[in-house]
Amino acid sequence: MMTQVDVEQQSMRSLATPLPPIAIIPINDTSLELREKTKRPEDLSTITISTVADNNDSSRTTKSCFSKIFIFFRRYITFLKLVFKSILPDLKSFKWWQILILTLFATFNVAFSILDFNSFFAREPKRALLKWTNDLNDGIPLWRRILLCLSGVAAFTNVLNVVLVIRGKLSSFFWGIIGAILYGTYAFAYGYVGDAQLYVLFFLPMQFVGIYIWSKQLNNQSTTSVKSLKLFGWILILVLCVGLGFLFYYEIPAFAKLLTSQYFFETNFVAHLFDASTNAISVVAQFLLILCYWEQYILWAVVNVIGIIMYSGK
């Protein structure tokens, strides 16, 4: 018969079940290095967020640049509309005697662009009074004859541009654009390379610059205030005219030979000097025009006098 002590010993033997042996896994340095070099999820998210932030900054910069360009062009279109709206009011602002002078001047310019007054003094009896007829007999192409007739219109629009500038009227640049296109094309057609590059490559772009500058200084009547030069300004103008004249003296023949392989005034020193002088004075006068100085009218008058002497001589 089993005693209570024997029963307890037997139950303890049944519970003492042998356990399997524990496997020892070796951990070397390589496994530790790989574990340390592996990026944690939070590190990856930080890198991704930083890259997205950089892309957003660059996109914002690009959008800001395009936005500024769009705003500039939208404002400039508003300025152009203001130019067109001021054309008729500015013309109506002239007094009756001013309108009379402008009308006579326009008639004078158109007449001289159509009529050939040299026919009265020509040795050849076949020369006609109309330049169109003479150019047709000389074999000049049709498009050049048309431009010759429009040269008088170009001269009138350029003068009207200057007169309106003196009065501080924004619509002056409308007439300046027309005059620069017409006369610049005419000058290229007839080989006046100095005038051609001056009107097409300088005067025409400067009209749009003038519109932008003047539009910031207008009053309610689309008029800007006109300024006057001081002594230092006149000295600076003189220095600029001499310096630019020296540059144009060599630049105009080079440009003419590049386009037409010839320069009309190459053997005529006086005409060559006048050609360079008119370009130099015109450049300075254009800057005075944009900066609203009334003295630019004096420089334009000097340019016209020199031009008459230059083209009337032989």
TORLO-991034 format. One record per residue (C-alpha): x, y, z; residue in one letter; chain; residue number from 0. Coordinates in Angstrom, 1 decimal, decimal comma, m for minus. Layout:
N
site px->X py->Y pz->Z rest->a kette->A nr->NUM .
...
This chain:
314
site px->0,0 py->0,0 pz->0,0 rest->m kette->A nr->0 .
site px->1,4 py->3,4 pz->m1,1 rest->m kette->A nr->1 .
site px->1,8 py->6,0 pz->1,4 rest->t kette->A nr->2 .
site px->1,1 py->9,7 pz->0,8 rest->q kette->A nr->3 .
site px->4,8 py->10,5 pz->0,5 rest->v kette->A nr->4 .
site px->5,1 py->7,9 pz->m2,4 rest->d kette->A nr->5 .
site px->2,2 py->9,5 pz->m4,2 rest->v kette->A nr->6 .
site px->3,7 py->13,0 pz->m4,1 rest->e kette->A nr->7 .
site px->7,1 py->11,7 pz->m5,4 rest->q kette->A nr->8 .
site px->5,4 py->9,9 pz->m8,3 rest->q kette->A nr->9 .
site px->3,5 py->13,1 pz->m9,4 rest->s kette->A nr->10 .
site px->6,6 py->15,1 pz->m9,3 rest->m kette->A nr->11 .
site px->8,4 py->12,6 pz->m11,6 rest->r kette->A nr->12 .
site px->5,6 py->12,9 pz->m14,2 rest->s kette->A nr->13 .
site px->5,8 py->16,7 pz->m14,2 rest->l kette->A nr->14 .
site px->9,6 py->16,7 pz->m14,7 rest->a kette->A nr->15 .
site px->9,5 py->16,3 pz->m18,5 rest->t kette->A nr->16 .
site px->12,9 py->16,7 pz->m20,1 rest->p kette->A nr->17 .
site px->13,2 py->20,1 pz->m22,2 rest->l kette->A nr->18 .
site px->14,9 py->20,1 pz->m25,6 rest->p kette->A nr->19 .
site px->18,4 py->21,6 pz->m25,8 rest->p kette->A nr->20 .
site px->18,6 py->25,5 pz->m26,4 rest->i kette->A nr->21 .
site px->20,3 py->26,4 pz->m29,7 rest->a kette->A nr->22 .
site px->22,8 py->29,2 pz->m29,3 rest->i kette->A nr->23 .
site px->22,8 py->31,6 pz->m32,4 rest->i kette->A nr->24 .
site px->26,2 py->33,3 pz->m32,9 rest->p kette->A nr->25 .
site px->26,0 py->37,1 pz->m33,5 rest->i kette->A nr->26 .
site px->29,0 py->38,5 pz->m35,3 rest->n kette->A nr->27 .
site px->30,1 py->42,1 pz->m36,2 rest->d kette->A nr->28 .
site px->28,6 py->42,0 pz->m39,7 rest->t kette->A nr->29 .
site px->25,1 py->41,5 pz->m38,5 rest->s kette->A nr->30 .
site px->25,4 py->44,3 pz->m36,1 rest->l kette->A nr->31 .
site px->26,8 py->46,7 pz->m38,8 rest->e kette->A nr->32 .
site px->23,9 py->45,9 pz->m41,1 rest->l kette->A nr->33 .
site px->21,4 py->46,5 pz->m38,4 rest->r kette->A nr->34 .
site px->22,9 py->49,8 pz->m37,5 rest->e kette->A nr->35 .
site px->23,1 py->51,0 pz->m41,2 rest->k kette->A nr->36 .
site px->19,5 py->50,2 pz->m41,9 rest->t kette->A nr->37 .
site px->17,4 py->53,3 pz->m41,9 rest->k kette->A nr->38 .
site px->14,6 py->53,6 pz->m39,5 rest->r kette->A nr->39 .
site px->11,1 py->54,3 pz->m40,9 rest->p kette->A nr->40 .
site px->11,0 py->57,7 pz->m39,2 rest->e kette->A nr->41 .
site px->14,4 py->58,7 pz->m40,9 rest->d kette->A nr->42 .
site px->13,0 py->57,8 pz->m44,4 rest->l kette->A nr->43 .
site px->9,9 py->59,9 pz->m43,7 rest->s kette->A nr->44 .
site px->12,1 py->62,8 pz->m42,7 rest->t kette->A nr->45 .
site px->14,1 py->62,6 pz->m46,0 rest->i kette->A nr->46 .
site px->11,0 py->62,4 pz->m48,1 rest->t kette->A nr->47 .
site px->9,4 py->65,4 pz->m46,4 rest->i kette->A nr->48 .
site px->12,6 py->67,5 pz->m46,8 rest->s kette->A nr->49 .
site px->12,7 py->66,7 pz->m50,6 rest->t kette->A nr->50 .
site px->9,0 py->67,6 pz->m51,1 rest->v kette->A nr->51 .
site px->9,6 py->70,8 pz->m49,2 rest->a kette->A nr->52 .
site px->12,5 py->71,8 pz->m51,6 rest->d kette->A nr->53 .
site px->10,4 py->71,0 pz->m54,6 rest->n kette->A nr->54 .
site px->7,6 py->73,1 pz->m53,3 rest->n kette->A nr->55 .
site px->9,9 py->76,1 pz->m52,7 rest->d kette->A nr->56 .
site px->11,2 py->75,9 pz->m56,3 rest->s kette->A nr->57 .
site px->7,7 py->75,6 pz->m57,7 rest->s kette->A nr->58 .
site px->6,6 py->78,6 pz->m55,6 rest->r kette->A nr->59 .
site px->9,6 py->80,6 pz->m57,0 rest->t kette->A nr->60 .
site px->8,7 py->79,7 pz->m60,6 rest->t kette->A nr->61 .
site px->5,1 py->80,6 pz->m60,1 rest->k kette->A nr->62 .
site px->6,1 py->83,9 pz->m58,4 rest->s kette->A nr->63 .
site px->8,3 py->84,7 pz->m61,4 rest->c kette->A nr->64 .
site px->5,5 py->84,0 pz->m63,9 rest->f kette->A nr->65 .
site px->3,1 py->85,9 pz->m61,8 rest->s kette->A nr->66 .
site px->5,2 py->89,0 pz->m61,9 rest->k kette->A nr->67 .
site px->5,7 py->88,7 pz->m65,7 rest->i kette->A nr->68 .
site px->1,9 py->88,3 pz->m66,1 rest->f kette->A nr->69 .
site px->1,2 py->91,3 pz->m63,9 rest->i kette->A nr->70 .
site px->3,7 py->93,4 pz->m65,8 rest->f kette->A nr->71 .
site px->2,2 py->92,6 pz->m69,2 rest->f kette->A nr->72 .
site px->m1,3 py->93,2 pz->m67,9 rest->r kette->A nr->73 .
site px->m0,3 py->96,6 pz->m66,6 rest->r kette->A nr->74 .
site px->1,5 py->97,4 pz->m69,8 rest->y kette->A nr->75 .
site px->m1,6 py->96,5 pz->m71,9 rest->i kette->A nr->76 .
site px->m3,5 py->99,0 pz->m69,7 rest->t kette->A nr->77 .
site px->m0,9 py->101,7 pz->m70,6 rest->f kette->A nr->78 .
site px->m1,3 py->100,9 pz->m74,3 rest->l kette->A nr->79 .
site px->m5,0 py->101,3 pz->m74,0 rest->k kette->A nr->80 .
site px->m4,5 py->104,7 pz->m72,3 rest->l kette->A nr->81 .
site px->m2,3 py->105,7 pz->m75,3 rest->v kette->A nr->82 .
site px->m5,0 py->104,9 pz->m77,8 rest->f kette->A nr->83 .
site px->m7,7 py->106,6 pz->m75,7 rest->k kette->A nr->84 .
site px->m5,7 py->109,8 pz->m75,5 rest->s kette->A nr->85 .
site px->m5,1 py->110,3 pz->m79,2 rest->i kette->A nr->86 .
site px->m8,2 py->112,3 pz->m80,1 rest->l kette->A nr->87 .
site px->m8,3 py->114,3 pz->m76,9 rest->p kette->A nr->88 .
site px->m4,7 py->115,3 pz->m77,4 rest->d kette->A nr->89 .
site px->m5,3 py->116,4 pz->m81,0 rest->l kette->A nr->90 .
site px->m8,3 py->118,4 pz->m79,9 rest->k kette->A nr->91 .
site px->m6,2 py->120,2 pz->m77,3 rest->s kette->A nr->92 .
site px->m4,4 py->122,2 pz->m80,0 rest->f kette->A nr->93 .
site px->m5,4 py->125,7 pz->m80,7 rest->k kette->A nr->94 .
site px->m6,6 py->126,8 pz->m84,2 rest->w kette->A nr->95 .
site px->m3,3 py->128,4 pz->m85,2 rest->w kette->A nr->96 .
site px->m1,4 py->125,4 pz->m84,0 rest->q kette->A nr->97 .
site px->m3,6 py->123,1 pz->m86,1 rest->i kette->A nr->98 .
site px->m3,0 py->125,5 pz->m89,1 rest->l kette->A nr->99 .
site px->0,8 py->125,2 pz->m88,8 rest->i kette->A nr->100 .
site px->0,7 py->121,5 pz->m88,5 rest->l kette->A nr->101 .
site px->m1,6 py->121,2 pz->m91,5 rest->t kette->A nr->102 .
site px->0,7 py->123,4 pz->m93,6 rest->l kette->A nr->103 .
site px->3,7 py->121,4 pz->m92,4 rest->f kette->A nr->104 .
site px->2,0 py->118,1 pz->m93,3 rest->a kette->A nr->105 .
site px->1,1 py->119,4 pz->m96,8 rest->t kette->A nr->106 .
site px->4,7 py->120,6 pz->m97,3 rest->f kette->A nr->107 .
site px->6,1 py->117,2 pz->m96,3 rest->n kette->A nr->108 .
site px->3,7 py->115,1 pz->m98,4 rest->v kette->A nr->109 .
site px->4,3 py->117,4 pz->m101,4 rest->a kette->A nr->110 .
site px->8,1 py->117,1 pz->m101,3 rest->f kette->A nr->111 .
site px->7,7 py->113,3 pz->m101,0 rest->s kette->A nr->112 .
site px->5,6 py->113,2 pz->m104,2 rest->i kette->A nr->113 .
site px->6,9 py->116,0 pz->m106,3 rest->l kette->A nr->114 .
site px->10,4 py->116,1 pz->m107,8 rest->d kette->A nr->115 .
site px->11,4 py->119,8 pz->m107,7 rest->f kette->A nr->116 .
site px->14,8 py->118,9 pz->m109,2 rest->n kette->A nr->117 .
site px->13,0 py->118,5 pz->m112,5 rest->s kette->A nr->118 .
site px->13,0 py->122,3 pz->m112,8 rest->f kette->A nr->119 .
site px->16,8 py->122,3 pz->m112,7 rest->f kette->A nr->120 .
site px->17,6 py->119,0 pz->m114,4 rest->a kette->A nr->121 .
site px->19,6 py->118,9 pz->m117,5 rest->r kette->A nr->122 .
site px->17,6 py->116,0 pz->m118,8 rest->e kette->A nr->123 .
site px->14,4 py->117,3 pz->m120,4 rest->p kette->A nr->124 .
site px->12,6 py->114,0 pz->m119,8 rest->k kette->A nr->125 .
site px->12,5 py->114,3 pz->m116,0 rest->r kette->A nr->126 .
site px->8,8 py->114,6 pz->m114,8 rest->a kette->A nr->127 .
site px->7,5 py->116,6 pz->m111,9 rest->l kette->A nr->128 .
site px->6,2 py->113,5 pz->m110,1 rest->l kette->A nr->129 .
site px->8,8 py->111,3 pz->m108,4 rest->k kette->A nr->130 .
site px->6,6 py->108,3 pz->m109,1 rest->w kette->A nr->131 .
site px->7,0 py->108,7 pz->m112,8 rest->t kette->A nr->132 .
site px->10,7 py->109,3 pz->m112,6 rest->n kette->A nr->133 .
site px->11,2 py->106,3 pz->m110,4 rest->d kette->A nr->134 .
site px->9,1 py->104,2 pz->m112,8 rest->l kette->A nr->135 .
site px->11,3 py->105,3 pz->m115,7 rest->n kette->A nr->136 .
site px->14,4 py->104,5 pz->m113,7 rest->d kette->A nr->137 .
site px->13,2 py->101,0 pz->m113,0 rest->g kette->A nr->138 .
site px->12,8 py->101,3 pz->m109,3 rest->i kette->A nr->139 .
site px->10,6 py->98,5 pz->m107,8 rest->p kette->A nr->140 .
site px->7,0 py->99,2 pz->m106,9 rest->l kette->A nr->141 .
site px->7,4 py->98,7 pz->m103,1 rest->w kette->A nr->142 .
site px->10,2 py->101,2 pz->m103,0 rest->r kette->A nr->143 .
site px->8,1 py->103,8 pz->m104,8 rest->r kette->A nr->144 .
site px->5,3 py->103,3 pz->m102,3 rest->i kette->A nr->145 .
site px->7,7 py->103,8 pz->m99,4 rest->l kette->A nr->146 .
site px->9,0 py->107,0 pz->m101,0 rest->l kette->A nr->147 .
site px->5,5 py->108,4 pz->m101,1 rest->c kette->A nr->148 .
site px->5,0 py->107,5 pz->m97,4 rest->l kette->A nr->149 .
site px->8,2 py->109,2 pz->m96,4 rest->s kette->A nr->150 .
site px->6,4 py->112,5 pz->m96,2 rest->g kette->A nr->151 .
site px->3,8 py->110,9 pz->m93,8 rest->v kette->A nr->152 .
site px->6,7 py->109,6 pz->m91,7 rest->a kette->A nr->153 .
site px->8,3 py->113,0 pz->m91,5 rest->a kette->A nr->154 .
site px->5,0 py->114,5 pz->m90,4 rest->f kette->A nr->155 .
site px->4,3 py->111,9 pz->m87,7 rest->t kette->A nr->156 .
site px->7,8 py->112,3 pz->m86,3 rest->n kette->A nr->157 .
site px->7,3 py->116,1 pz->m86,0 rest->v kette->A nr->158 .
site px->3,9 py->115,5 pz->m84,4 rest->l kette->A nr->159 .
site px->5,5 py->113,2 pz->m82,0 rest->n kette->A nr->160 .
site px->8,0 py->115,8 pz->m80,9 rest->v kette->A nr->161 .
site px->5,3 py->118,5 pz->m80,6 rest->v kette->A nr->162 .
site px->3,1 py->116,3 pz->m78,4 rest->l kette->A nr->163 .
site px->6,1 py->115,4 pz->m76,2 rest->v kette->A nr->164 .
site px->6,8 py->119,0 pz->m75,5 rest->i kette->A nr->165 .
site px->3,2 py->119,3 pz->m74,3 rest->r kette->A nr->166 .
site px->3,7 py->116,2 pz->m72,2 rest->g kette->A nr->167 .
site px->1,0 py->114,1 pz->m74,0 rest->k kette->A nr->168 .
site px->1,2 py->110,3 pz->m73,8 rest->l kette->A nr->169 .
site px->m0,3 py->109,9 pz->m77,3 rest->s kette->A nr->170 .
site px->3,0 py->111,2 pz->m78,7 rest->s kette->A nr->171 .
site px->4,4 py->107,7 pz->m78,6 rest->f kette->A nr->172 .
site px->1,7 py->106,5 pz->m80,9 rest->f kette->A nr->173 .
site px->2,9 py->108,9 pz->m83,6 rest->w kette->A nr->174 .
site px->6,5 py->108,0 pz->m82,8 rest->g kette->A nr->175 .
site px->5,9 py->104,3 pz->m83,4 rest->i kette->A nr->176 .
site px->4,3 py->105,0 pz->m86,8 rest->i kette->A nr->177 .
site px->7,1 py->107,4 pz->m87,8 rest->g kette->A nr->178 .
site px->9,8 py->105,0 pz->m86,8 rest->a kette->A nr->179 .
site px->8,3 py->102,1 pz->m88,8 rest->i kette->A nr->180 .
site px->7,6 py->104,1 pz->m91,9 rest->l kette->A nr->181 .
site px->10,8 py->106,1 pz->m92,1 rest->y kette->A nr->182 .
site px->13,0 py->103,2 pz->m90,9 rest->g kette->A nr->183 .
site px->11,6 py->101,0 pz->m93,7 rest->t kette->A nr->184 .
site px->12,0 py->103,8 pz->m96,2 rest->y kette->A nr->185 .
site px->15,6 py->104,4 pz->m95,2 rest->a kette->A nr->186 .
site px->16,5 py->100,7 pz->m95,5 rest->f kette->A nr->187 .
site px->14,9 py->100,6 pz->m99,0 rest->a kette->A nr->188 .
site px->16,9 py->103,5 pz->m100,3 rest->y kette->A nr->189 .
site px->20,2 py->102,6 pz->m98,6 rest->g kette->A nr->190 .
site px->20,2 py->105,3 pz->m95,9 rest->y kette->A nr->191 .
site px->21,7 py->102,8 pz->m93,5 rest->v kette->A nr->192 .
site px->22,5 py->105,2 pz->m90,7 rest->g kette->A nr->193 .
site px->18,9 py->106,5 pz->m90,5 rest->d kette->A nr->194 .
site px->17,6 py->103,0 pz->m90,9 rest->a kette->A nr->195 .
site px->19,4 py->101,5 pz->m88,0 rest->q kette->A nr->196 .
site px->18,6 py->104,5 pz->m85,9 rest->l kette->A nr->197 .
site px->14,9 py->104,4 pz->m86,5 rest->y kette->A nr->198 .
site px->14,3 py->100,6 pz->m86,5 rest->v kette->A nr->199 .
site px->16,8 py->99,4 pz->m84,0 rest->l kette->A nr->200 .
site px->16,7 py->102,4 pz->m81,5 rest->f kette->A nr->201 .
site px->13,8 py->104,8 pz->m82,0 rest->f kette->A nr->202 .
site px->11,1 py->102,1 pz->m82,3 rest->l kette->A nr->203 .
site px->12,0 py->100,1 pz->m79,1 rest->p kette->A nr->204 .
site px->12,5 py->103,3 pz->m77,2 rest->m kette->A nr->205 .
site px->8,9 py->104,4 pz->m77,9 rest->q kette->A nr->206 .
site px->7,6 py->101,4 pz->m75,8 rest->f kette->A nr->207 .
site px->10,1 py->102,2 pz->m73,1 rest->v kette->A nr->208 .
site px->8,8 py->105,8 pz->m73,1 rest->g kette->A nr->209 .
site px->5,3 py->104,6 pz->m72,7 rest->i kette->A nr->210 .
site px->6,2 py->102,6 pz->m69,6 rest->y kette->A nr->211 .
site px->8,2 py->105,4 pz->m68,0 rest->i kette->A nr->212 .
site px->5,6 py->108,1 pz->m68,7 rest->w kette->A nr->213 .
site px->2,7 py->106,1 pz->m67,6 rest->s kette->A nr->214 .
site px->4,0 py->106,2 pz->m64,0 rest->k kette->A nr->215 .
site px->4,0 py->110,0 pz->m64,0 rest->q kette->A nr->216 .
site px->0,7 py->110,9 pz->m65,6 rest->l kette->A nr->217 .
site px->m2,0 py->113,1 pz->m64,1 rest->n kette->A nr->218 .
site px->m5,8 py->112,8 pz->m64,7 rest->n kette->A nr->219 .
site px->m5,5 py->114,3 pz->m68,2 rest->q kette->A nr->220 .
site px->m2,9 py->111,7 pz->m69,4 rest->s kette->A nr->221 .
site px->m0,2 py->114,5 pz->m69,3 rest->t kette->A nr->222 .
site px->3,2 py->114,4 pz->m67,6 rest->t kette->A nr->223 .
site px->5,2 py->117,4 pz->m66,3 rest->s kette->A nr->224 .
site px->8,0 py->118,7 pz->m68,6 rest->v kette->A nr->225 .
site px->11,4 py->119,4 pz->m67,0 rest->k kette->A nr->226 .
site px->14,3 py->121,8 pz->m68,0 rest->s kette->A nr->227 .
site px->18,0 py->121,2 pz->m68,2 rest->l kette->A nr->228 .
site px->20,6 py->123,0 pz->m66,1 rest->k kette->A nr->229 .
site px->24,2 py->124,0 pz->m67,0 rest->l kette->A nr->230 .
site px->25,6 py->120,6 pz->m66,0 rest->f kette->A nr->231 .
site px->23,0 py->118,9 pz->m68,1 rest->g kette->A nr->232 .
site px->24,0 py->120,9 pz->m71,2 rest->w kette->A nr->233 .
site px->27,7 py->120,0 pz->m70,6 rest->i kette->A nr->234 .
site px->26,8 py->116,3 pz->m70,3 rest->l kette->A nr->235 .
site px->24,8 py->116,5 pz->m73,5 rest->i kette->A nr->236 .
site px->27,7 py->118,1 pz->m75,4 rest->l kette->A nr->237 .
site px->30,1 py->115,4 pz->m74,2 rest->v kette->A nr->238 .
site px->27,7 py->112,6 pz->m75,1 rest->l kette->A nr->239 .
site px->27,1 py->114,0 pz->m78,6 rest->c kette->A nr->240 .
site px->30,8 py->114,3 pz->m79,3 rest->v kette->A nr->241 .
site px->31,5 py->110,8 pz->m78,0 rest->g kette->A nr->242 .
site px->28,6 py->109,1 pz->m79,8 rest->l kette->A nr->243 .
site px->29,5 py->111,0 pz->m83,0 rest->g kette->A nr->244 .
site px->33,0 py->109,6 pz->m82,9 rest->f kette->A nr->245 .
site px->31,6 py->106,1 pz->m82,5 rest->l kette->A nr->246 .
site px->29,0 py->106,5 pz->m85,3 rest->f kette->A nr->247 .
site px->31,6 py->107,9 pz->m87,6 rest->y kette->A nr->248 .
site px->33,2 py->104,4 pz->m87,8 rest->y kette->A nr->249 .
site px->30,1 py->102,3 pz->m87,0 rest->e kette->A nr->250 .
site px->27,8 py->103,5 pz->m89,8 rest->i kette->A nr->251 .
site px->30,1 py->102,7 pz->m92,7 rest->p kette->A nr->252 .
site px->30,8 py->99,2 pz->m91,2 rest->a kette->A nr->253 .
site px->27,1 py->98,5 pz->m90,8 rest->f kette->A nr->254 .
site px->26,3 py->99,8 pz->m94,3 rest->a kette->A nr->255 .
site px->29,0 py->97,6 pz->m95,9 rest->k kette->A nr->256 .
site px->27,7 py->94,7 pz->m94,0 rest->l kette->A nr->257 .
site px->24,2 py->95,1 pz->m95,4 rest->l kette->A nr->258 .
site px->24,7 py->96,7 pz->m98,8 rest->t kette->A nr->259 .
site px->28,4 py->96,4 pz->m99,4 rest->s kette->A nr->260 .
site px->28,7 py->100,1 pz->m99,9 rest->q kette->A nr->261 .
site px->28,5 py->103,4 pz->m98,0 rest->y kette->A nr->262 .
site px->27,3 py->106,5 pz->m100,0 rest->f kette->A nr->263 .
site px->29,3 py->109,1 pz->m98,0 rest->f kette->A nr->264 .
site px->32,6 py->107,2 pz->m97,7 rest->e kette->A nr->265 .
site px->34,5 py->109,6 pz->m100,0 rest->t kette->A nr->266 .
site px->32,8 py->112,7 pz->m98,8 rest->n kette->A nr->267 .
site px->34,2 py->113,8 pz->m95,4 rest->f kette->A nr->268 .
site px->31,6 py->116,5 pz->m94,7 rest->v kette->A nr->269 .
site px->28,6 py->114,3 pz->m95,5 rest->a kette->A nr->270 .
site px->30,2 py->111,4 pz->m93,5 rest->h kette->A nr->271 .
site px->30,6 py->113,7 pz->m90,5 rest->l kette->A nr->272 .
site px->27,1 py->115,1 pz->m90,8 rest->f kette->A nr->273 .
site px->25,7 py->111,5 pz->m91,0 rest->d kette->A nr->274 .
site px->27,5 py->110,5 pz->m87,8 rest->a kette->A nr->275 .
site px->26,5 py->113,8 pz->m86,1 rest->s kette->A nr->276 .
site px->22,8 py->113,4 pz->m86,8 rest->t kette->A nr->277 .
site px->22,7 py->109,9 pz->m85,4 rest->n kette->A nr->278 .
site px->24,6 py->111,0 pz->m82,2 rest->a kette->A nr->279 .
site px->22,4 py->114,0 pz->m81,6 rest->i kette->A nr->280 .
site px->19,2 py->112,0 pz->m82,3 rest->s kette->A nr->281 .
site px->20,2 py->109,4 pz->m79,7 rest->v kette->A nr->282 .
site px->20,7 py->112,0 pz->m77,0 rest->v kette->A nr->283 .
site px->17,5 py->113,8 pz->m78,1 rest->a kette->A nr->284 .
site px->15,5 py->110,6 pz->m77,7 rest->q kette->A nr->285 .
site px->16,7 py->110,1 pz->m74,2 rest->f kette->A nr->286 .
site px->15,8 py->113,7 pz->m73,4 rest->l kette->A nr->287 .
site px->12,4 py->113,0 pz->m74,9 rest->l kette->A nr->288 .
site px->11,8 py->110,0 pz->m72,7 rest->i kette->A nr->289 .
site px->13,0 py->111,8 pz->m69,6 rest->l kette->A nr->290 .
site px->10,5 py->114,7 pz->m70,3 rest->c kette->A nr->291 .
site px->13,1 py->117,5 pz->m71,0 rest->y kette->A nr->292 .
site px->11,8 py->120,1 pz->m73,4 rest->w kette->A nr->293 .
site px->15,3 py->120,9 pz->m74,7 rest->e kette->A nr->294 .
site px->15,1 py->117,8 pz->m76,8 rest->q kette->A nr->295 .
site px->13,1 py->120,0 pz->m79,3 rest->y kette->A nr->296 .
site px->16,3 py->122,1 pz->m79,8 rest->i kette->A nr->297 .
site px->18,3 py->119,0 pz->m80,6 rest->l kette->A nr->298 .
site px->15,7 py->117,7 pz->m83,1 rest->w kette->A nr->299 .
site px->15,8 py->121,1 pz->m84,9 rest->a kette->A nr->300 .
site px->19,6 py->120,8 pz->m85,2 rest->v kette->A nr->301 .
site px->19,2 py->117,3 pz->m86,6 rest->v kette->A nr->302 .
site px->16,7 py->118,6 pz->m89,2 rest->n kette->A nr->303 .
site px->19,0 py->121,4 pz->m90,3 rest->v kette->A nr->304 .
site px->22,0 py->119,1 pz->m90,6 rest->i kette->A nr->305 .
site px->19,9 py->116,6 pz->m92,5 rest->g kette->A nr->306 .
site px->18,8 py->119,2 pz->m95,0 rest->i kette->A nr->307 .
site px->22,3 py->120,4 pz->m95,6 rest->i kette->A nr->308 .
site px->23,6 py->116,8 pz->m95,9 rest->m kette->A nr->309 .
site px->21,0 py->115,6 pz->m98,4 rest->y kette->A nr->310 .
site px->20,9 py->118,8 pz->m100,5 rest->s kette->A nr->311 .
site px->24,6 py->118,8 pz->m101,2 rest->g kette->A nr->312 .
site px->26,5 py->116,9 pz->m103,8 rest->k kette->A nr->313 .
